[in-house]
């Protein structure tokens, strides 16, 4: 159940059921993304999906900026502004996920054509981005859960890991996009 308190911030009840929903989503989301990416037969969603990698680049860049603004807000003890920024970052991340899956279920993978030092740089960034993006789903969901259930100390402990990883995933998403963008058709 979601309730709105006096501070105009949304809260959820800290119940075993709500915690279980977060735990299930933490597993289901990365598994679903991996399964959808593994589908060999692409769905004919249309040519409009060709623009989605560029949309994803913008979403990741914007999310990176919003995450930094949220960090600055909390360092300045502006909890309300921090909550707003982090809520926007979560929405941007969710939109990215939908856009990413929509592109990959309807288009063949793009081959990276870079050579020289760009090639290993690209694959190191891509590999670390993918690996950490799997784990960050759980970290972000739990951090938001702790925040929305007023488990402030648990939230603070978790975001010491969640924030830098989420920011790294967002920034490397932009870098990977910039490196592969010339090869999109």
N, C-alpha and C positions, 0 to 999 in steps of 0.2 A: 504494500500500500504506500502510495506517495502522498505526502502532506506538505502544505506550504506553511512555513512558520512566520513569525513576525518580521524577520529580517528579509523576507521575500526570497529565501533560498529554499530549494526543494530538498526534502529529506525523505529517506525511506526507513522503514523499521528494520532493526537489526534482529532478524529472525533466522533460524536455521534454514528455512525455505528460501529466503532471499539470498543467503550465503551460498546455498546449493545452486541456485540459478546462475550466480556469478561463476562458480566453479565449473558448471556444465558449459556455459558460454566460452570460458577460457580454453576449454578443450575442443568444443565443436567448431568454433570459428577457424582456427588454423587448419584443422583437419578438413573442413569443408573447402577452404581455399585451395589446399593442396590437391584434393580430389577434383575440384573443378578445373584446376590447371592441367591435370593429367588427362583430361578428356581429349582424345585424339580427333574426334569428329567435332568440327567447329559449328556453332549455332549461327544461322544466317540472320544476325541482328541488323545488318545493313551497314552501309559505308559510313554512316555517322559515327560509328565506333572508332574509326581511324583517328579521330581527334582526341580520344580519351587519354592517350599517353601524355599529351600536352596539358590536358586538364589535370591529370595526376601530378605533373610537375608543379603546376600552379598551386594545387591543394597542399602538396608537401612543403613548398616554399612558404606559403601562408601559414601553415601549421607551425613551422619552425619559428617564424616571427612571433606568432601568438604564444607559443610555449615560452619563449624568452621574455615576452611582456608579462606573462603570468608569473614567471620566476621573479622578475623585478618587482611586481606588485606585492608578492608575499614577503620579499626581503624588506620592503617598505611598510610592512604590517597592514597592508590594505587587503584584508581578507575578502571583502565583497568583490573587488575588482579582480583579484586572483581567481575567485570562483567563476566569474564571468569569462575570463580568458581561458581557463581550463575547460569550461563547458564548450566554448567555441572550438578549442583544439580537439576535443572529443568528437564533436560533430564533423569537423573537417576530416579527421581520421576515419570516421565511419563512411563519409561520402567517398573518400579515397578508396576504401575497401570495396564498395559497391562498383565504383568506376573501374578499378583494377580488375575485378572479377569479370565485369561486363566485357572489357577489352579482351582478356585472355580466353574467354569461352567462345569468342567470335572471330578471333584473328590468329594466324600462325605466329609463332614466336619470331621476334626480330633478331637477326644475327648481328653480333657486334663486329664491325669491320676494322676497328682500330688496330694499329701495329705499334711496334717498338714498346717504349715504357708505358704507353697508354693501355695496352692490352692487359698486362698483369695488374696495373692499377685498377682498371675497370672491374676485373674479376675479383680482386680482393675486396673492393667496395661492395660489389654485388653480393658476394658470399656472406660477408659480415652483416650486410643490410638484411638479407633474407633470414639468416640465423637469428639475429636479434629481434626481427619483426615477429617471429613466432612467439618468443618469450614475452615480448612487451605487451602483447594482448592481455595476458593474465595480470601483469603488473599494473597496467592502466585500469583494467576493470576492478581490481582489488583496491587500488588507490581511490578510485571514485566511490566505490562501495564504502570504504572507511570514512571518506569525507561526508558522504550523504547519510551515514549512520552516526555521525558525531564521534567516531573513534579517532580522535585527533592524534593521539600518540602513535597509534598503529599507522595512521596515514603518514605522519612525519617520518617514521622509520622506513616505510616502504618507498616513499617518493625520493629518498636519498639514492635509491637504485633506479626507480621507474623514470624519474625525470631525465637523467643523463642518457639513459638508453633510448627513451622515446625521442629525445632531441637528436641523438645520433641517427636513429632510424629515419627521422624526417629529413635531416640534412643529407645523409647519404642517398636517400631517395631522390633528392634534387640533383646531386652529383652524378648518380647513375643515369638519370634522365638526360642530363646535359651531355654526357659522354655517348649515349646511344641515340640521341635525337637525330643526328644526321643520317641514320640508317633506317628510319621509319619510312615506309612507302605509302 
